[in-house]
Amino acid sequence: MNGFADHGLEEGNFGTSSGLSVKAFDAFPKTKATYLTRSRNGGVLTILMIATCAWLTISETSRWLAGETTHAFSVEKGVSRELQINIDVVVAMHCEDVHINVQDASGDLIQAAQRLEKDRTHWEQWGKGALVHRLGEGADSDEMEDVHDYLAVARKRRKFSKTPRMRGPYDACRVYGSLDLNKVQGDFHITARGHGYMEMGEHLSHKSFNFSHQINELSFGPFYPSLTNPLDNTIATTDEHFFKYQYYLSIVPTIYTAKTSALRRAQDPLDPTHSYSSKHTIYTNQYAVTEQSRTVSETSVPGIFVKFDIEPILLTVAEERGGYLTLLIRLVNVISGVLVTMGWVYQLSDWLGDVLRKRGRGRGSSMGMLHGRHFSDEKMGLE
């Protein structure tokens, strides 16, 4: 009667008439369940990809927060005329027997003993502690590498520590303080009273000589007690009366800065707006040291001699950190690289699995044919 009945589209063919006339309707074709296979490699690679992305994200963010430290050498633009030296030395001799002088290449002689503090102390109280060491025997492995660490310690108090309360007989002298010198090659030395310089009526017995010493601080420039220098906390002892300690220092002016905009002022010490230290920049000096110590004859002058020379270069240690856009670009590049790499690994592992499965099926079919031939041969033999 109608076209629906001719094509089998009557309502009864679709179920009962009560309730909904259409129970389910999906206009999009679906893949058969038999075509879908689950892969263990896919799950493992997904977990590995997430872990790798998380680790690289944390690593890149930490690196961005720390910034990038650069070291650059240049000729010092401004040459200052004065150089401050900070000294804290303990000598195993009485204070009245110790003679301290500074002489520079310009011929100026400074009687440092009149400008430095002298405290009586006991030698046995020194030479202790984890930081005390002999020159060249370590204690330099914990040097700071981060510019922010230098800036942090530079903001700490700038005073010499107090001399420990004396226990036992007085047999040593602590000499400490700061001196303003000409910024030229010079020599700082500690000798015995009446030796090395002519003094009327002054002559110390040779049996009283003992130039064993501990250097708590020896630095150049503004006094930053927390900055470690090569000679800090070093000790040297001897049983010889005529013994000469010689230290040769090569001083390099150094700038630590965490802000590039503050670098121009810091590089020119003659700038009237120059500040030796600020929140983002400190101006100091580093030095390398070599030692040459030996026993000398009675015709020579024993003592502690520190010869220093100033290099005409400037070392700038700057820490720079990019903006947030730089961090975002780094993260996008890293994560994209991981995703692409994992995609290749997945495709390669999938292809390798297919190859192994095909080989397995090929071996199985060949064994079946051999088995069939063998079975047929046995059957023919029975017949």
Secondary structure as GFF3:
##gff-version 3
##sequence-region A 1 383
A	DSSP	alpha_helix	3	6	.	.	.	ID=ss1
A	DSSP	three_ten_helix	11	14	.	.	.	ID=ss2
A	DSSP	three_ten_helix	33	35	.	.	.	ID=ss3
A	DSSP	alpha_helix	40	66	.	.	.	ID=ss4
A	DSSP	beta_strand	68	75	.	.	.	ID=ss5
A	DSSP	beta_strand	82	91	.	.	.	ID=ss6
A	DSSP	three_ten_helix	95	97	.	.	.	ID=ss7
A	DSSP	beta_strand	98	104	.	.	.	ID=ss8
A	DSSP	beta_strand	109	110	.	.	.	ID=ss9
A	DSSP	three_ten_helix	112	114	.	.	.	ID=ss10
A	DSSP	beta_strand	117	121	.	.	.	ID=ss11
A	DSSP	three_ten_helix	123	125	.	.	.	ID=ss12
A	DSSP	alpha_helix	147	154	.	.	.	ID=ss13
A	DSSP	beta_strand	172	182	.	.	.	ID=ss14
A	DSSP	beta_strand	186	192	.	.	.	ID=ss15
A	DSSP	three_ten_helix	206	208	.	.	.	ID=ss16
A	DSSP	beta_strand	213	220	.	.	.	ID=ss17
A	DSSP	beta_strand	234	236	.	.	.	ID=ss18
A	DSSP	beta_strand	243	257	.	.	.	ID=ss19
A	DSSP	three_ten_helix	260	262	.	.	.	ID=ss20
A	DSSP	alpha_helix	263	266	.	.	.	ID=ss21
A	DSSP	beta_strand	281	291	.	.	.	ID=ss22
A	DSSP	beta_strand	294	295	.	.	.	ID=ss23
A	DSSP	beta_strand	303	310	.	.	.	ID=ss24
A	DSSP	beta_strand	313	320	.	.	.	ID=ss25
A	DSSP	alpha_helix	324	382	.	.	.	ID=ss26
###
